[in-house]
Amino acid sequence: MTPCVNSCPTSTIKVNAPVFTSYSQAVEIGSSVSPSVSHDIRMLSADNAASISNISLDAAKITTYTHKDDNNKWLIKPYNRDSFAEVKYVMNGDLIRLEHVATKRNLHSHGEQAPLTKRHLQVTGYGEEGQGDANDIWRVHLVDQKLNASIKTVTTQFLLIHYLQNCALTASGRQLPKWGFEQQEVSCNLNIRDQNAYWNVEDNLNKKLPSINLNMYAPGFISRLMESHAVMFQGNAGLKPKEGELTSKPWQWPINYRGQFFSGSSYRIYLLGNPIIWWSNLFFLFTFLVVSLVAAVKQRRLEGQQLHLQLRKQQTSNPKVYKTRFPNDETVEMQRTYVKAATVFFMGWTTHYVPFWTMGRVLYFHHYFPAVIFNSLLAGVMCRYILSYLPKWLQHILLGGMISALAYSFVQFSPLAYGMSGPFANELNSTMHGLKWLSSWEF
């Protein structure tokens, strides 16, 4: 089944197809709520399905997937016969069976739990040569609930309600593990009001019926743009770690808690932030928070003093009142400039880092790299802010010391980027043993 939002783009549907859907014709059915990228319902073989404890040996697992081929086609049949003698349209309220064209198995559900979404019921492919049981029967229910209305290609939204279990066929959106080839789960939801259970006919194959050009239903540029971004968000959120893969958490990134392996052969590459830069960035980040808070308090106090002086000036003509001393305007303006610049970089760091705390997808250390650029810029501004209070000769000494420390740390940790060989750093005879400053570093 393939998802579309109200209408499908021409990239996911055929240009020509019959307007109405009839019995005894092969169709592809897509979710009308999911973004417009193909997630066709497919059927895993019985061998794969048998590896799951709650799927019987004579049933096959139903999934959705982005690839379009003949494995996505289903034949619409009446619930109590194989076909009608004449062309008959599928109407609202009809009881139907959906037979998988390639395997001759019926779309089937029963009282077992779905593999991932435990509150849903399991959906499988069941039977042989189109022959099954009463659990293969589904009721067509149009979303707009028009009586005596038939299903139109692309435009009609409908639900498939299981006749016995009274649950709705649903694309749960959850990714199956390796036994499901990391395709998406199809289940039967007892909550029949779930919009993920809305479907539409995408491909409609019947040579007995006249066809029309479906380009008229293709969305415009803005709709395509919005849907493509929705697809990216959906796909990004569904990324899961591979078996045995090391991942990281957002709290680990600013403190350089753990790096990331890029190779493990004779020359090992390990992605790790330069600890001098990383931890200096963290120090200056906290320094900025303190400085910005102090600057805000000082600014409020200064504004209050100036307001008080203006009121005194209006009330008396004594010239001594005007001798109140304020900080040098040039110095104050310079400090404000530093704080404003640091605030901009802090906002850049926040917008590139904080959203990762809300993401459910797999995360890696390199996701922090855009944020660390802003943190480094902030560190430079705050360093200049602090040095501005010191004598020139001391500024030059400190700057020279910092540059030397950065160069030295780069030379020391460069083998992590250019390739390490020999024993790991946790072994005493390793040339990198002295650089394993944290036990969580794994190079």
Summary of the structure (lengths in Angstrom):
residues: 443
radius of gyration: 32.8
end to end distance: 45.9
largest distance: 110.2
contacts: 1321
relative contact order: 0.11
helix: 38%
strand: 22%
